[in-house]
Structures are given as C-alpha cells and as structure tokens.
Amino acid sequence: MVTVQQSSLAINVPLNPGFNAQQVIAALAQLEASHLIIGTETNLPRKEPRSNIQLLQHLIPDLQARKIESEAVPSLQQVIVVDNSEGRINASLLVPTVNYDTVLFEGSGLGSLPKQSLHPIDIVNIQFTSGTTSLPKAACLTHRSILNNGKSIGDRMFLTEQDIVCCPPPLFHCFGCILGYMATATHGSAIVFPTESFDPCATLKAVQEEKCTALYGVPTMFIAELELLQNGTVSHTGFEHLRTGIAAGSSIPAELMRKLHKILNLTELTICYGMTETSPVSAMTTTDDPLEKRIDSVGKLLPHVEAKIISPADHSKILPVGQRGELVVHGYLVMEKYWGAPDRTAEVMIPDADGKVWMHTGDEAEMDEDGYIKITGRIKDIIIKGGENIHPLEVENCIFGLEAVKEVSVVGLTDERYGEVVAAFVVKQEGKSVTADEVRKWVREKLSHHLVPKYVFWVDNYPKTASGKIQKFKLKEEGMRLVREGKGLQ
C-alpha cells in the first residue's frame, strides 16, 4: 500500500504544454517531493498526445528496476502512474511505478483524512520566477496576496460582468493565473484562453469571434499580433469591442503603446508593474489616466501597498521626488519566502530600522510628485560606460521608432576601454531594410553620442521565457560570443 504525507506529494498538471524533463525534475528536486502522480501521456485539446515515458526515464533511468532510484531527485520514493494513453503505452512495463487504480482500490476502505483548517496567510502557490536575469526561484504566495491582488487589478480596469478578457499569457505564469483568472473571477467577467501556448493569429481571431473587450499581453506578443494585421494575415475588422487590457511583463515602448491605441482600439489599455515575488502587481495605471502617464509610467501603487525609492548604495536613504534609485515595496502582496532558500530570501526581503520588511525589486525607478512611478531599468541591466550610466530602455525606445525595426533589445557588453558598451539586438520588419550605421545615426541624432550602440546584431528572434519575456542574460552571453567572432561592428 502507498502511504504519503500530503506535504511531499507532487501531482504533474501540465498547465505548461511545453514542459520538459529538466523543468519537472528541477521543481521536484527543489520541493523535495517524495511521491509523484503523473499520466502516461500529456493530453491537450489541440495537440497530439505526448508520451511521458521519456520524462520518467530522465527521472528514473532504470524503469525495469524493482525500486525507485533517482539521482536527480534523491527524495523521490514512489511514482504513481495514471494510465490515460488508451492503449498506446503499456504501463505495466514501468516496473517500479504503481498504477493509480491500484492506489484507489487499496485505499477504498480507509477513512477520510481529517479536515485541515485554512488561513488567509497559508501558502497556496509556489510560483517560479521567469528567469529573465537569472535562474528561476520558487516564490511562496498566499491566499490573501493573490486574491486581493487580482481584485485590485480588476478594479483598476473597471472590469464588470459585461467584460470578456482575452488572455494569451499562460496559466502557469502570474500573468495568466492572477492578472487573468483571479482578476476576472473577482469581477464576474468572462475569460478566453485562445491556445495552450501563444499563437498571435489564434489570439486575434479569438478577440474577433468572442467579441472580447480586453486583451492581455507582453510587448513581444503585441508586436507579433500587429505584424499579422500589418501584412494582411488577419483582417482589421472585428476589434470594435476592445476597450482595455493589460500590457506587462517588461517595459512597453511608447511607440508600441500608440500603435495599440490606434490599430487595436485599446484606448483604455493599462500598464502593470510588478514581479512574481509581489503576487505580482504593485503599481498600475487606470483606464482613465492621461495617455502620457500610461506611456511614460507604470501608474500608481495599488491600495494597501507601500513603496519608496532608495539609494542602492545606502538602503536607509530615501531619495527625493524625481531622483532615480531602487524601488522597494511593502504590504500584503510580498511573498512569504523563496522555498528552501533562506539565504536568497534574506537578500531581497530586508527589514528597515523599524522592523518593517521591504521587498527589494532590483528595478531602478523614480516617482513624481503625484505618485506616478516610472521604471527606468533593471539595476543589473544598467550599462556603465566609462563611468556614465546608460539605461537600456531609453535606447530601446529610440531604436524602436525606426520604421524598419520590428523588435529591439539592448544590453551591455564587456569592453576593455570603457568597462561596458551598448549592444543592440535588432529584428527587422519583413521587407524593410536598415543598416547598423543607420541605427547608430538615428540614436546619435535622437539621444546622444554616448548612447550609440557600438555593436548591432541582426537576429530573427530572442531567447525567451515560456511567458514571452526576453532573457537578457542569455543575450549577453550570445553577444560576447559574437564579439569574439568579430561580428556586430558592421
């Protein structure tokens, strides 16, 4: 008979249709799971069934052994298999596993487990961060934090039971499960998930067919959708019901915001700022904020949230209005901890002199006299060229204004003379032409000579997280490799 403590049981629910063995193993190892329940196949509505045998072989190299032995997840004691393959897979060949039907039969005579009390501050979601600047971390979020955050987000959008929200961001990410599901559930709105993984064509058609009033996305998603409208793949009609939505996940170029207003009728589009560790949204614009505030800022703090801008060098020093520093946040929305990582938790959740714990976001920001917050970049992403701070977002916004540029991402690369220099990874619009020198001239004329990219790399796409965010740390690695090959100067 299989016996298991609830706290060590993991059930594989494939909210992420593209999950791989490495991701599952990493999660199981971090959670120190002793038991795993998994189907023989992963079945999704619009995809061919996918066998999980290869995943199990990564987890348990010898599937003919009599005992579970997993070097990758030493805590694992038992794997319980649900045979959902309809005869395509012979589950009896998985010798060390136990069939789920057997578990049900053996447990049929046992009494029910005692009821467990539930508290608002109990952890409900161990959410892995996106991994845009480093490896993902497991943030522990509570019932109180995600429920209230979803409610506040819907309030800012003025969602009602008449709204239909199209949500292409995934459910396994805070964007889908909190900004999407929780915000709509707390306001009686409908929600549409166009596909299991992002498809710009399916997203636009879902908006047209379901008469959606709101559309969510990160910048790369919106750019892909606008391209289909521009090249005629999708008709421009059928978007008259759209009014609002959320753009989040990374900084939104001003030119992209204007295009969304004009082409997709997203005149009440809101901007959200946050991070997984803050459940996730701490600041947000409203649908009736002036356009310039929705372009140049991430809005004001949500209710019951506190924030301040501090000196990165001296955490006790609060900076004045209009001065750039690190944004730190306090309130119900801050995570409980990183799972199994007390040292990493202590690095970001830091008490002040009064004992109040502040979440250090790692983002550089400034706040104006009206409380609007402007994110000027990741502190880690700031390029220090010859002692001068360069903010990648400023350069990205400038280059994005070129008609021939579809996407751009800017990073700093190591340089012997200046310490760091600017490097731009550019995706061209299909059928358009632009040279590296034209990019440099544009930046020089629009901004300043010290912001001009030394390196311009032409790429077709970017390394991204499953939720669509660009992984800049991987771009840096790729950039240094290309520089060693003598590329990027022409």
Stockholm file with secondary structure:
# STOCKHOLM 1.0

chainA/1-490         MVTVQQSSLAINVPLNPGFNAQQVIAALAQLEASHLIIGTETNLPRKEPRSNIQLLQHLIPDLQARKIESEAVPSLQQVIVVDNSEGRINASLLVPTVNYDTVLFEGSGLGSLPKQSLHPIDIVNIQFTSGTTSLPKAACLTHRSILNNGKSIGDRMFLTEQDIVCCPPPLFHCFGCILGYMATATHGSAIVFPTESFDPCATLKAVQEEKCTALYGVPTMFIAELELLQNGTVSHTGFEHLRTGIAAGSSIPAELMRKLHKILNLTELTICYGMTETSPVSAMTTTDDPLEKRIDSVGKLLPHVEAKIISPADHSKILPVGQRGELVVHGYLVMEKYWGAPDRTAEVMIPDADGKVWMHTGDEAEMDEDGYIKITGRIKDIIIKGGENIHPLEVENCIFGLEAVKEVSVVGLTDERYGEVVAAFVVKQEGKSVTADEVRKWVREKLSHHLVPKYVFWVDNYPKTASGKIQKFKLKEEGMRLVREGKGLQ
#=GR chainA/1-490 SS CCCCCGGGEEECCCSSTTCCHHHHHHHHHHHTCSEEEEESEECCTTSCCEECHHHHHHHCSCTTSSSCCCSSSTTCCEEEEECCSTTSSCGGGCTTSEEHHHHHHHHTTSCCCCCCCCCTTSEEEEEECCCSSSSCCEEEEEHHHHHHHHHHHHHHHTCCTTCEEECCSCTTSHIIIIIIIIHHHTTTCEEECCCSSCCHHHHHHHHHHHTCSEEEECHHHHHHHHHHHHTTSSCSCSCTTCCEEEECSSCCCHHHHHHHHHHSCCTEEEEEEECGGGSSEEEECCTTSCHHHHHHCCCEECTTEEEEEECSSCTTCBCCTTCCEEEEEEETTSCSEETTCHHHHHHHEEECTTSCEEEEEEEEEEECTTSCEEEEEEGGGCEEETTEEECHHHHHHHHHTSTTEEEEEEEEEEETTTEEEEEEEEEECTTCCCCHHHHHHHHHHHSCGGGSCSEEEECSCCCBCTTSCBCHHHHHHHHHHHHHTTCSCC
#=GC SS_cons         CCCCCGGGEEECCCSSTTCCHHHHHHHHHHHTCSEEEEESEECCTTSCCEECHHHHHHHCSCTTSSSCCCSSSTTCCEEEEECCSTTSSCGGGCTTSEEHHHHHHHHTTSCCCCCCCCCTTSEEEEEECCCSSSSCCEEEEEHHHHHHHHHHHHHHHTCCTTCEEECCSCTTSHIIIIIIIIHHHTTTCEEECCCSSCCHHHHHHHHHHHTCSEEEECHHHHHHHHHHHHTTSSCSCSCTTCCEEEECSSCCCHHHHHHHHHHSCCTEEEEEEECGGGSSEEEECCTTSCHHHHHHCCCEECTTEEEEEECSSCTTCBCCTTCCEEEEEEETTSCSEETTCHHHHHHHEEECTTSCEEEEEEEEEEECTTSCEEEEEEGGGCEEETTEEECHHHHHHHHHTSTTEEEEEEEEEEETTTEEEEEEEEEECTTCCCCHHHHHHHHHHHSCGGGSCSEEEECSCCCBCTTSCBCHHHHHHHHHHHHHTTCSCC
//
